[in-house]
Amino acid sequence: MNKLLMTLLFLPLLSFADGHSITNPAETWMCSLKDGKTMDDVRSVSKSVSELSKKNGNQEAQWLFTPFSGDMQDQGRFILMTAWKDFQTMGTSFEKFFGEGEGDDVMAEWSAAATCTSRNFWTVEELYNEIED
């Protein structure tokens, strides 16, 4: 019943925007490093998440945003964003990571590295991309 309810709730978000691009679910964490930790500790957590993703065949990606201008009072401030191919992949990933406990060790590593003030879920739509490989 819960899966049916979740599917019905997210179904409208799967529509095509302007007939060109699909939206992807994404999650952001607004965080700061804990004392003695570095961005390499955050990268280590990301590597652990990537390994679980590959193991489970999930199509997902992660990005790390660090400021280089503006409010620079918190030098350890960052945003971590994870995005999935679609809502089904997101659900499968969450079930394995949180529901079945595969991510317990990763979350312990995450909690040791950062303090986060917010966690949000978004839909992401690529409007254009002029960056060449």
Residue, then its C-alpha position, 0 to 999 in steps of 0.5 A: m500500500n505504501k509503494l502505491l501511495m508513493t507512486l501516486l504522489f510522485l507520478p505528476l512529477l514525472s511529466f515532461a517539461d516542454g516536451h524536451s527534458i525529464t525531471n530527476p529527483a534530487e536531494t540536497w544537504m546543507c552542511s558544515l564540516k565538523d572540527g578536524k574534518t576536511m572535504d576529503d572526509v566528505r569525498s570519502v563518504s561519497k565514495s562509500v555511497s557510490e560503492l553501494s550504488k554500483k553494488n545495487g545497480n542504481q543509476e545515481a550521481q553526486w555533486l559537491f558544492t563549495p563556495f568561493s565567493g560571498d559569505m565566507q565566514d564558514q570555511g567548511r560550508f558545503i552542499l552535497m547533492t545526490a540525484w537519481k535517474d527516476f523516482q523508482t531508482m530513488g525509492t530502491s536506493f533509499e530502501k536499500f540504504f536506509g530501510e535495509g541498513e546498507g547505509d548504516d556505516v556510511m551514515a556513521e561516517w557522515s555524522a562524524a564528518a559534518t553537521c547539516t542544517s537542512r535536507n531538501f528534496w527537489t526535482v531537477e530539469e536540465l534546461y541547457n548544457e553548453i559544457e563540452d567533455 
